[in-house]
């Protein structure tokens, strides 16, 4: 899994990006990255790694700001995932 988000108008505090499994937002139970000094025009947050998913499980990409309320995620952001495992029999 990987996510790369463009954050616009960030001007205070730090930002975290989290890829959490099954709605979990705990940074210690998923993938996360942090940016402590974002640019005031735009900056990026990126995270990537492996998450094991079983049938019916899902992941979410979340962004957290410690203090800023004027930022937004720009549409140039992206997410990707790849299946790594055996091919199923049909």
C-alpha positions as CSV (number, residue, x, y, z in Angstrom):
1,X,0.0,0.0,0.0
2,X,1.1,3.5,-0.6
3,X,-0.4,7.0,-0.5
4,X,1.0,10.3,-1.6
5,X,-1.1,13.3,-0.6
6,X,-0.6,17.0,-1.6
7,X,-1.6,19.3,1.2
8,X,-2.4,22.9,0.2
9,X,-2.5,26.0,2.6
10,X,-0.8,24.2,5.5
11,X,0.7,26.8,7.8
12,X,1.0,25.6,11.3
13,X,1.6,22.5,13.4
14,X,2.5,19.1,12.1
15,X,0.6,16.7,9.8
16,X,0.3,12.9,9.8
17,X,-0.8,10.5,7.1
18,X,-2.1,7.1,8.2
19,X,-3.1,4.0,6.2
20,X,-5.3,2.2,8.7
21,X,-6.9,-1.2,8.5
22,X,-10.7,-1.7,9.2
23,X,-11.2,1.9,10.3
24,X,-8.4,1.9,12.9
25,X,-6.7,5.3,13.2
26,X,-4.0,4.4,15.7
27,X,-0.6,5.3,14.2
28,X,1.0,2.3,16.0
29,X,-1.3,-0.2,14.3
30,X,-1.0,0.9,10.7
31,X,1.4,2.8,8.4
32,X,2.1,6.4,9.1
33,X,4.3,9.3,8.1
34,X,4.7,12.8,9.6
35,X,5.7,16.2,8.3
36,X,6.6,18.7,11.0
37,X,7.3,21.8,8.9
38,X,5.0,21.9,5.9
39,X,5.4,24.6,3.3
40,X,2.7,27.3,3.4
41,X,1.9,26.9,-0.4
42,X,1.8,23.1,-0.7
43,X,3.6,20.1,0.5
44,X,3.3,16.4,0.4
45,X,2.8,13.5,2.8
46,X,3.8,10.0,1.8
47,X,3.6,6.6,3.3
48,X,4.1,3.1,2.1
49,X,4.5,-0.4,3.3
50,X,2.8,-3.9,3.6
51,X,-0.5,-4.6,5.2
52,X,-2.0,-8.1,5.3
53,X,-5.6,-8.1,4.4
54,X,-8.0,-11.0,4.7
55,X,-11.3,-11.3,2.8
56,X,-13.7,-8.5,3.8
57,X,-11.0,-6.3,5.4
58,X,-10.3,-2.8,4.0
59,X,-7.9,0.1,4.4
60,X,-8.5,3.9,4.7
61,X,-6.2,6.8,4.2
62,X,-6.5,9.5,6.9
63,X,-4.8,12.9,7.4
64,X,-4.4,14.6,10.8
65,X,-3.3,18.1,11.6
66,X,-2.1,19.0,15.1
67,X,-3.2,22.7,14.9
68,X,-4.1,23.9,11.4
69,X,-7.7,24.3,10.2
70,X,-7.1,26.0,6.8
71,X,-5.5,23.1,4.8
72,X,-7.1,20.7,2.3
73,X,-6.0,17.6,0.3
74,X,-5.5,18.5,-3.3
75,X,-6.9,16.3,-6.1
76,X,-3.4,15.4,-7.4
77,X,-3.1,13.0,-4.4
78,X,-3.0,9.3,-5.0
79,X,-3.3,5.8,-3.4
80,X,-2.2,2.4,-4.6
81,X,-2.3,-1.2,-3.5
82,X,-1.1,-4.5,-4.9
83,X,-2.1,-8.0,-4.3
84,X,0.8,-10.3,-3.3
85,X,-0.3,-13.9,-2.9
86,X,-1.4,-17.0,-4.7
87,X,-3.8,-16.9,-7.7
88,X,-7.1,-18.3,-6.7
89,X,-8.6,-21.3,-8.6
90,X,-11.6,-20.6,-10.7
